Each structure stands twice: as structure tokens, then as C-alpha cells.
Amino acid sequence: MLVTQSEAAKIYAKACKAWYGPRARKVVLNRVQEMRTRGDHSGVKAWEQVAQELEFDKSARDRAI
């Protein structure tokens, strides 16, 4: 089974939400900053996709209410 980077970001966002609850986005953004400090550009890109998925999920929940 081949998983795209976009699908992986969605899966990891869901896992982060389960692990960290409401702090998930902050934890992910901290990880983005760590990757940026290390100069890991591909890591920054991957973690930013996870952060976007968390933001998209939050926006969808806000619209549903």
C-alpha cells in the first residue's frame, strides 16, 4: 500500500490530536521550529503539512457548530 505525503500528514495530524488533544497544533508548530533550527527543510515541509491538517480540521469543526 502506497501512502502519499498528503495522506501521511492527515494520518499523523489525527494521531497528534489523539496524543496531545487541544495542544496538538502548538506541539506540531514547536516541531516545525525545531526542524527549521536544524536546517531540515524537508522536515519543515512535512510538519507544516501536519499543522495545516490540524488547522483544516479545526476550521471544519468550527463550521459544523
PDB file with one MODEL, atoms N, CA, C and O in Angstrom:
MODEL        1
ATOM      1  N   MET A   1       0.845  -1.178   0.000  1.00  0.00           N
ATOM      2  CA  MET A   1       0.000   0.000   0.000  1.00  0.00           C
ATOM      3  C   MET A   1       0.887   1.236   0.000  1.00  0.00           C
ATOM      4  O   MET A   1       1.772   1.381   0.844  1.00  0.00           O
ATOM      5  N   LEU A   2       0.647   2.100  -0.928  1.00  0.00           N
ATOM      6  CA  LEU A   2       1.419   3.326  -1.057  1.00  0.00           C
ATOM      7  C   LEU A   2       0.651   4.480  -0.407  1.00  0.00           C
ATOM      8  O   LEU A   2      -0.514   4.716  -0.727  1.00  0.00           O
ATOM      9  N   VAL A   3       1.298   5.181   0.489  1.00  0.00           N
ATOM     10  CA  VAL A   3       0.681   6.317   1.177  1.00  0.00           C
ATOM     11  C   VAL A   3       1.368   7.586   0.688  1.00  0.00           C
ATOM     12  O   VAL A   3       2.592   7.697   0.751  1.00  0.00           O
ATOM     13  N   THR A   4       0.578   8.544   0.200  1.00  0.00           N
ATOM     14  CA  THR A   4       1.152   9.804  -0.268  1.00  0.00           C
ATOM     15  C   THR A   4       1.541  10.673   0.932  1.00  0.00           C
ATOM     16  O   THR A   4       1.122  10.419   2.061  1.00  0.00           O
ATOM     17  N   GLN A   5       2.337  11.683   0.667  1.00  0.00           N
ATOM     18  CA  GLN A   5       2.747  12.588   1.741  1.00  0.00           C
ATOM     19  C   GLN A   5       1.538  13.317   2.323  1.00  0.00           C
ATOM     20  O   GLN A   5       1.485  13.567   3.528  1.00  0.00           O
ATOM     21  N   SER A   6       0.581  13.654   1.485  1.00  0.00           N
ATOM     22  CA  SER A   6      -0.629  14.319   1.948  1.00  0.00           C
ATOM     23  C   SER A   6      -1.439  13.406   2.874  1.00  0.00           C
ATOM     24  O   SER A   6      -1.924  13.839   3.919  1.00  0.00           O
ATOM     25  N   GLU A   7      -1.576  12.143   2.478  1.00  0.00           N
ATOM     26  CA  GLU A   7      -2.293  11.185   3.316  1.00  0.00           C
ATOM     27  C   GLU A   7      -1.564  10.956   4.637  1.00  0.00           C
ATOM     28  O   GLU A   7      -2.190  10.839   5.691  1.00  0.00           O
ATOM     29  N   ALA A   8      -0.244  10.894   4.571  1.00  0.00           N
ATOM     30  CA  ALA A   8       0.548  10.704   5.787  1.00  0.00           C
ATOM     31  C   ALA A   8       0.360  11.877   6.741  1.00  0.00           C
ATOM     32  O   ALA A   8       0.280  11.683   7.954  1.00  0.00           O
ATOM     33  N   ALA A   9       0.290  13.091   6.204  1.00  0.00           N
ATOM     34  CA  ALA A   9       0.076  14.277   7.040  1.00  0.00           C
ATOM     35  C   ALA A   9      -1.275  14.201   7.737  1.00  0.00           C
ATOM     36  O   ALA A   9      -1.388  14.547   8.913  1.00  0.00           O
ATOM     37  N   LYS A  10      -2.301  13.749   7.019  1.00  0.00           N
ATOM     38  CA  LYS A  10      -3.634  13.599   7.615  1.00  0.00           C
ATOM     39  C   LYS A  10      -3.620  12.564   8.733  1.00  0.00           C
ATOM     40  O   LYS A  10      -4.190  12.781   9.802  1.00  0.00           O
ATOM     41  N   ILE A  11      -2.962  11.437   8.472  1.00  0.00           N
ATOM     42  CA  ILE A  11      -2.873  10.372   9.469  1.00  0.00           C
ATOM     43  C   ILE A  11      -2.132  10.860  10.707  1.00  0.00           C
ATOM     44  O   ILE A  11      -2.577  10.633  11.832  1.00  0.00           O
ATOM     45  N   TYR A  12      -1.000  11.530  10.499  1.00  0.00           N
ATOM     46  CA  TYR A  12      -0.213  11.996  11.630  1.00  0.00           C
ATOM     47  C   TYR A  12      -0.932  13.100  12.392  1.00  0.00           C
ATOM     48  O   TYR A  12      -0.819  13.175  13.616  1.00  0.00           O
ATOM     49  N   ALA A  13      -1.667  13.955  11.693  1.00  0.00           N
ATOM     50  CA  ALA A  13      -2.447  15.003  12.369  1.00  0.00           C
ATOM     51  C   ALA A  13      -3.487  14.368  13.286  1.00  0.00           C
ATOM     52  O   ALA A  13      -3.692  14.817  14.414  1.00  0.00           O
ATOM     53  N   LYS A  14      -4.131  13.334  12.797  1.00  0.00           N
ATOM     54  CA  LYS A  14      -5.130  12.630  13.608  1.00  0.00           C
ATOM     55  C   LYS A  14      -4.479  11.996  14.840  1.00  0.00           C
ATOM     56  O   LYS A  14      -5.037  12.043  15.937  1.00  0.00           O
ATOM     57  N   ALA A  15      -3.304  11.409  14.653  1.00  0.00           N
ATOM     58  CA  ALA A  15      -2.583  10.804  15.780  1.00  0.00           C
ATOM     59  C   ALA A  15      -2.161  11.873  16.791  1.00  0.00           C
ATOM     60  O   ALA A  15      -2.300  11.674  17.998  1.00  0.00           O
ATOM     61  N   CYS A  16      -1.650  12.992  16.307  1.00  0.00           N
ATOM     62  CA  CYS A  16      -1.228  14.078  17.206  1.00  0.00           C
ATOM     63  C   CYS A  16      -2.418  14.600  18.009  1.00  0.00           C
ATOM     64  O   CYS A  16      -2.296  14.897  19.197  1.00  0.00           O
ATOM     65  N   LYS A  17      -3.558  14.707  17.351  1.00  0.00           N
ATOM     66  CA  LYS A  17      -4.761  15.171  18.044  1.00  0.00           C
ATOM     67  C   LYS A  17      -5.136  14.196  19.154  1.00  0.00           C
ATOM     68  O   LYS A  17      -5.553  14.608  20.237  1.00  0.00           O
ATOM     69  N   ALA A  18      -4.986  12.899  18.881  1.00  0.00           N
ATOM     70  CA  ALA A  18      -5.298  11.887  19.892  1.00  0.00           C
ATOM     71  C   ALA A  18      -4.281  11.925  21.039  1.00  0.00           C
ATOM     72  O   ALA A  18      -4.653  11.777  22.203  1.00  0.00           O
ATOM     73  N   TRP A  19      -3.015  12.121  20.715  1.00  0.00           N
ATOM     74  CA  TRP A  19      -1.955  12.125  21.726  1.00  0.00           C
ATOM     75  C   TRP A  19      -1.971  13.394  22.580  1.00  0.00           C
ATOM     76  O   TRP A  19      -1.860  13.328  23.804  1.00  0.00           O
ATOM     77  N   TYR A  20      -2.109  14.544  21.928  1.00  0.00           N
ATOM     78  CA  TYR A  20      -1.921  15.825  22.612  1.00  0.00           C
ATOM     79  C   TYR A  20      -3.207  16.606  22.862  1.00  0.00           C
ATOM     80  O   TYR A  20      -3.191  17.606  23.579  1.00  0.00           O
ATOM     81  N   GLY A  21      -4.301  16.170  22.289  1.00  0.00           N
ATOM     82  CA  GLY A  21      -5.566  16.866  22.486  1.00  0.00           C
ATOM     83  C   GLY A  21      -5.517  18.281  21.944  1.00  0.00           C
ATOM     84  O   GLY A  21      -5.021  18.507  20.841  1.00  0.00           O
ATOM     85  N   PRO A  22      -6.032  19.246  22.718  1.00  0.00           N
ATOM     86  CA  PRO A  22      -6.089  20.629  22.233  1.00  0.00           C
ATOM     87  C   PRO A  22      -4.714  21.272  22.048  1.00  0.00           C
ATOM     88  O   PRO A  22      -4.599  22.311  21.398  1.00  0.00           O
ATOM     89  N   ARG A  23      -3.672  20.661  22.614  1.00  0.00           N
ATOM     90  CA  ARG A  23      -2.311  21.209  22.469  1.00  0.00           C
ATOM     91  C   ARG A  23      -1.636  20.756  21.183  1.00  0.00           C
ATOM     92  O   ARG A  23      -0.510  21.172  20.909  1.00  0.00           O
ATOM     93  N   ALA A  24      -2.287  19.918  20.388  1.00  0.00           N
ATOM     94  CA  ALA A  24      -1.657  19.292  19.222  1.00  0.00           C
ATOM     95  C   ALA A  24      -1.043  20.312  18.268  1.00  0.00           C
ATOM     96  O   ALA A  24       0.106  20.152  17.854  1.00  0.00           O
ATOM     97  N   ARG A  25      -1.777  21.344  17.917  1.00  0.00           N
ATOM     98  CA  ARG A  25      -1.247  22.323  16.951  1.00  0.00           C
ATOM     99  C   ARG A  25      -0.005  23.013  17.501  1.00  0.00           C
ATOM    100  O   ARG A  25       0.960  23.225  16.766  1.00  0.00           O
ATOM    101  N   LYS A  26      -0.018  23.363  18.777  1.00  0.00           N
ATOM    102  CA  LYS A  26       1.144  24.014  19.369  1.00  0.00           C
ATOM    103  C   LYS A  26       2.353  23.072  19.387  1.00  0.00           C
ATOM    104  O   LYS A  26       3.476  23.497  19.111  1.00  0.00           O
ATOM    105  N   VAL A  27       2.128  21.819  19.704  1.00  0.00           N
ATOM    106  CA  VAL A  27       3.211  20.832  19.718  1.00  0.00           C
ATOM    107  C   VAL A  27       3.799  20.687  18.310  1.00  0.00           C
ATOM    108  O   VAL A  27       5.018  20.638  18.143  1.00  0.00           O
ATOM    109  N   VAL A  28       2.934  20.618  17.315  1.00  0.00           N
ATOM    110  CA  VAL A  28       3.392  20.472  15.932  1.00  0.00           C
ATOM    111  C   VAL A  28       4.155  21.717  15.484  1.00  0.00           C
ATOM    112  O   VAL A  28       5.187  21.603  14.824  1.00  0.00           O
ATOM    113  N   LEU A  29       3.659  22.902  15.835  1.00  0.00           N
ATOM    114  CA  LEU A  29       4.364  24.135  15.454  1.00  0.00           C
ATOM    115  C   LEU A  29       5.723  24.235  16.142  1.00  0.00           C
ATOM    116  O   LEU A  29       6.668  24.774  15.566  1.00  0.00           O
ATOM    117  N   ASN A  30       5.831  23.725  17.357  1.00  0.00           N
ATOM    118  CA  ASN A  30       7.133  23.675  18.024  1.00  0.00           C
ATOM    119  C   ASN A  30       8.085  22.755  17.271  1.00  0.00           C
ATOM    120  O   ASN A  30       9.276  23.047  17.156  1.00  0.00           O
ATOM    121  N   ARG A  31       7.562  21.645  16.760  1.00  0.00           N
ATOM    122  CA  ARG A  31       8.378  20.711  15.987  1.00  0.00           C
ATOM    123  C   ARG A  31       8.848  21.369  14.685  1.00  0.00           C
ATOM    124  O   ARG A  31       9.985  21.168  14.256  1.00  0.00           O
ATOM    125  N   VAL A  32       7.967  22.153  14.063  1.00  0.00           N
ATOM    126  CA  VAL A  32       8.346  22.884  12.848  1.00  0.00           C
ATOM    127  C   VAL A  32       9.529  23.798  13.165  1.00  0.00           C
ATOM    128  O   VAL A  32      10.487  23.871  12.395  1.00  0.00           O
ATOM    129  N   GLN A  33       9.459  24.484  14.285  1.00  0.00           N
ATOM    130  CA  GLN A  33      10.540  25.398  14.668  1.00  0.00           C
ATOM    131  C   GLN A  33      11.844  24.634  14.914  1.00  0.00           C
ATOM    132  O   GLN A  33      12.919  25.099  14.535  1.00  0.00           O
ATOM    133  N   GLU A  34      11.746  23.459  15.550  1.00  0.00           N
ATOM    134  CA  GLU A  34      12.934  22.621  15.768  1.00  0.00           C
ATOM    135  C   GLU A  34      13.578  22.242  14.435  1.00  0.00           C
ATOM    136  O   GLU A  34      14.796  22.326  14.277  1.00  0.00           O
ATOM    137  N   MET A  35      12.752  21.827  13.484  1.00  0.00           N
ATOM    138  CA  MET A  35      13.260  21.428  12.172  1.00  0.00           C
ATOM    139  C   MET A  35      13.898  22.619  11.466  1.00  0.00           C
ATOM    140  O   MET A  35      14.936  22.479  10.819  1.00  0.00           O
ATOM    141  N   ARG A  36      13.282  23.782  11.589  1.00  0.00           N
ATOM    142  CA  ARG A  36      13.819  24.989  10.971  1.00  0.00           C
ATOM    143  C   ARG A  36      15.188  25.325  11.562  1.00  0.00           C
ATOM    144  O   ARG A  36      16.111  25.693  10.835  1.00  0.00           O
ATOM    145  N   THR A  37      15.314  25.195  12.895  1.00  0.00           N
ATOM    146  CA  THR A  37      16.578  25.474  13.572  1.00  0.00           C
ATOM    147  C   THR A  37      17.680  24.524  13.101  1.00  0.00           C
ATOM    148  O   THR A  37      18.832  24.931  12.952  1.00  0.00           O
ATOM    149  N   ARG A  38      17.329  23.272  12.870  1.00  0.00           N
ATOM    150  CA  ARG A  38      18.289  22.267  12.408  1.00  0.00           C
ATOM    151  C   ARG A  38      18.635  22.414  10.933  1.00  0.00           C
ATOM    152  O   ARG A  38      19.609  21.831  10.457  1.00  0.00           O
ATOM    153  N   GLY A  39      17.838  23.190  10.214  1.00  0.00           N
ATOM    154  CA  GLY A  39      18.061  23.349   8.784  1.00  0.00           C
ATOM    155  C   GLY A  39      17.472  22.211   7.972  1.00  0.00           C
ATOM    156  O   GLY A  39      17.875  21.990   6.830  1.00  0.00           O
ATOM    157  N   ASP A  40      16.528  21.492   8.543  1.00  0.00           N
ATOM    158  CA  ASP A  40      15.891  20.354   7.889  1.00  0.00           C
ATOM    159  C   ASP A  40      14.671  20.842   7.102  1.00  0.00           C
ATOM    160  O   ASP A  40      13.552  20.862   7.616  1.00  0.00           O
ATOM    161  N   HIS A  41      14.908  21.234   5.847  1.00  0.00           N
ATOM    162  CA  HIS A  41      13.845  21.840   5.042  1.00  0.00           C
ATOM    163  C   HIS A  41      12.735  20.850   4.701  1.00  0.00           C
ATOM    164  O   HIS A  41      11.563  21.224   4.684  1.00  0.00           O
ATOM    165  N   SER A  42      13.084  19.605   4.432  1.00  0.00           N
ATOM    166  CA  SER A  42      12.041  18.624   4.127  1.00  0.00           C
ATOM    167  C   SER A  42      11.214  18.310   5.375  1.00  0.00           C
ATOM    168  O   SER A  42      10.014  18.053   5.280  1.00  0.00           O
ATOM    169  N   GLY A  43      11.864  18.331   6.551  1.00  0.00           N
ATOM    170  CA  GLY A  43      11.136  18.141   7.807  1.00  0.00           C
ATOM    171  C   GLY A  43      10.171  19.274   8.076  1.00  0.00           C
ATOM    172  O   GLY A  43       9.048  19.052   8.529  1.00  0.00           O
ATOM    173  N   VAL A  44      10.611  20.491   7.796  1.00  0.00           N
ATOM    174  CA  VAL A  44       9.743  21.665   7.966  1.00  0.00           C
ATOM    175  C   VAL A  44       8.513  21.521   7.084  1.00  0.00           C
ATOM    176  O   VAL A  44       7.388  21.752   7.529  1.00  0.00           O
ATOM    177  N   LYS A  45       8.731  21.139   5.833  1.00  0.00           N
ATOM    178  CA  LYS A  45       7.620  20.992   4.900  1.00  0.00           C
ATOM    179  C   LYS A  45       6.629  19.932   5.383  1.00  0.00           C
ATOM    180  O   LYS A  45       5.417  20.147   5.346  1.00  0.00           O
ATOM    181  N   ALA A  46       7.141  18.805   5.831  1.00  0.00           N
ATOM    182  CA  ALA A  46       6.273  17.712   6.291  1.00  0.00           C
ATOM    183  C   ALA A  46       5.474  18.127   7.520  1.00  0.00           C
ATOM    184  O   ALA A  46       4.265  17.900   7.575  1.00  0.00           O
ATOM    185  N   TRP A  47       6.126  18.728   8.499  1.00  0.00           N
ATOM    186  CA  TRP A  47       5.434  19.134   9.727  1.00  0.00           C
ATOM    187  C   TRP A  47       4.462  20.277   9.472  1.00  0.00           C
ATOM    188  O   TRP A  47       3.427  20.364  10.134  1.00  0.00           O
ATOM    189  N   GLU A  48       4.777  21.159   8.521  1.00  0.00           N
ATOM    190  CA  GLU A  48       3.831  22.226   8.185  1.00  0.00           C
ATOM    191  C   GLU A  48       2.567  21.646   7.567  1.00  0.00           C
ATOM    192  O   GLU A  48       1.478  22.185   7.769  1.00  0.00           O
ATOM    193  N   GLN A  49       2.695  20.555   6.816  1.00  0.00           N
ATOM    194  CA  GLN A  49       1.508  19.897   6.268  1.00  0.00           C
ATOM    195  C   GLN A  49       0.648  19.334   7.396  1.00  0.00           C
ATOM    196  O   GLN A  49      -0.579  19.409   7.342  1.00  0.00           O
ATOM    197  N   VAL A  50       1.291  18.774   8.415  1.00  0.00           N
ATOM    198  CA  VAL A  50       0.542  18.255   9.567  1.00  0.00           C
ATOM    199  C   VAL A  50      -0.181  19.413  10.256  1.00  0.00           C
ATOM    200  O   VAL A  50      -1.351  19.283  10.617  1.00  0.00           O
ATOM    201  N   ALA A  51       0.504  20.542  10.442  1.00  0.00           N
ATOM    202  CA  ALA A  51      -0.116  21.717  11.069  1.00  0.00           C
ATOM    203  C   ALA A  51      -1.301  22.205  10.240  1.00  0.00           C
ATOM    204  O   ALA A  51      -2.325  22.598  10.800  1.00  0.00           O
ATOM    205  N   GLN A  52      -1.173  22.186   8.917  1.00  0.00           N
ATOM    206  CA  GLN A  52      -2.279  22.604   8.052  1.00  0.00           C
ATOM    207  C   GLN A  52      -3.473  21.672   8.207  1.00  0.00           C
ATOM    208  O   GLN A  52      -4.618  22.123   8.230  1.00  0.00           O
ATOM    209  N   GLU A  53      -3.211  20.392   8.312  1.00  0.00           N
ATOM    210  CA  GLU A  53      -4.304  19.428   8.506  1.00  0.00           C
ATOM    211  C   GLU A  53      -5.011  19.681   9.829  1.00  0.00           C
ATOM    212  O   GLU A  53      -6.237  19.593   9.900  1.00  0.00           O
ATOM    213  N   LEU A  54      -4.262  19.992  10.871  1.00  0.00           N
ATOM    214  CA  LEU A  54      -4.871  20.288  12.163  1.00  0.00           C
ATOM    215  C   LEU A  54      -5.713  21.551  12.072  1.00  0.00           C
ATOM    216  O   LEU A  54      -6.801  21.612  12.645  1.00  0.00           O
ATOM    217  N   GLU A  55      -5.223  22.558  11.361  1.00  0.00           N
ATOM    218  CA  GLU A  55      -5.967  23.804  11.196  1.00  0.00           C
ATOM    219  C   GLU A  55      -7.226  23.566  10.365  1.00  0.00           C
ATOM    220  O   GLU A  55      -8.293  24.092  10.684  1.00  0.00           O
ATOM    221  N   PHE A  56      -7.102  22.775   9.301  1.00  0.00           N
ATOM    222  CA  PHE A  56      -8.251  22.451   8.462  1.00  0.00           C
ATOM    223  C   PHE A  56      -9.308  21.719   9.282  1.00  0.00           C
ATOM    224  O   PHE A  56     -10.498  22.011   9.162  1.00  0.00           O
ATOM    225  N   ASP A  57      -8.880  20.769  10.115  1.00  0.00           N
ATOM    226  CA  ASP A  57      -9.797  20.013  10.944  1.00  0.00           C
ATOM    227  C   ASP A  57     -10.509  20.943  11.938  1.00  0.00           C
ATOM    228  O   ASP A  57     -11.710  20.800  12.171  1.00  0.00           O
ATOM    229  N   LYS A  58      -9.776  21.881  12.513  1.00  0.00           N
ATOM    230  CA  LYS A  58     -10.363  22.831  13.464  1.00  0.00           C
ATOM    231  C   LYS A  58     -11.383  23.716  12.759  1.00  0.00           C
ATOM    232  O   LYS A  58     -12.461  23.973  13.297  1.00  0.00           O
ATOM    233  N   SER A  59     -11.052  24.179  11.569  1.00  0.00           N
ATOM    234  CA  SER A  59     -11.968  25.020  10.799  1.00  0.00           C
ATOM    235  C   SER A  59     -13.243  24.266  10.444  1.00  0.00           C
ATOM    236  O   SER A  59     -14.339  24.824  10.506  1.00  0.00           O
ATOM    237  N   ALA A  60     -13.098  23.015  10.076  1.00  0.00           N
ATOM    238  CA  ALA A  60     -14.255  22.192   9.722  1.00  0.00           C
ATOM    239  C   ALA A  60     -15.159  21.995  10.941  1.00  0.00           C
ATOM    240  O   ALA A  60     -16.383  22.049  10.820  1.00  0.00           O
ATOM    241  N   ARG A  61     -14.564  21.768  12.106  1.00  0.00           N
ATOM    242  CA  ARG A  61     -15.341  21.605  13.325  1.00  0.00           C
ATOM    243  C   ARG A  61     -16.057  22.896  13.682  1.00  0.00           C
ATOM    244  O   ARG A  61     -17.213  22.864  14.104  1.00  0.00           O
ATOM    245  N   ASP A  62     -15.386  24.035  13.520  1.00  0.00           N
ATOM    246  CA  ASP A  62     -15.990  25.330  13.824  1.00  0.00           C
ATOM    247  C   ASP A  62     -17.192  25.618  12.922  1.00  0.00           C
ATOM    248  O   ASP A  62     -18.188  26.186  13.371  1.00  0.00           O
ATOM    249  N   ARG A  63     -17.093  25.226  11.651  1.00  0.00           N
ATOM    250  CA  ARG A  63     -18.199  25.444  10.714  1.00  0.00           C
ATOM    251  C   ARG A  63     -19.373  24.524  11.025  1.00  0.00           C
ATOM    252  O   ARG A  63     -20.523  24.877  10.764  1.00  0.00           O
ATOM    253  N   ALA A  64     -19.097  23.360  11.573  1.00  0.00           N
ATOM    254  CA  ALA A  64     -20.157  22.384  11.855  1.00  0.00           C
ATOM    255  C   ALA A  64     -20.997  22.789  13.062  1.00  0.00           C
ATOM    256  O   ALA A  64     -22.128  22.330  13.223  1.00  0.00           O
ATOM    257  N   ILE A  65     -20.450  23.631  13.889  1.00  0.00           N
ATOM    258  CA  ILE A  65     -21.168  24.026  15.120  1.00  0.00           C
ATOM    259  C   ILE A  65     -22.190  25.079  14.845  1.00  0.00           C
ATOM    260  O   ILE A  65     -22.881  25.523  15.762  1.00  0.00           O
TER     261      ILE A  65
ENDMDL
END
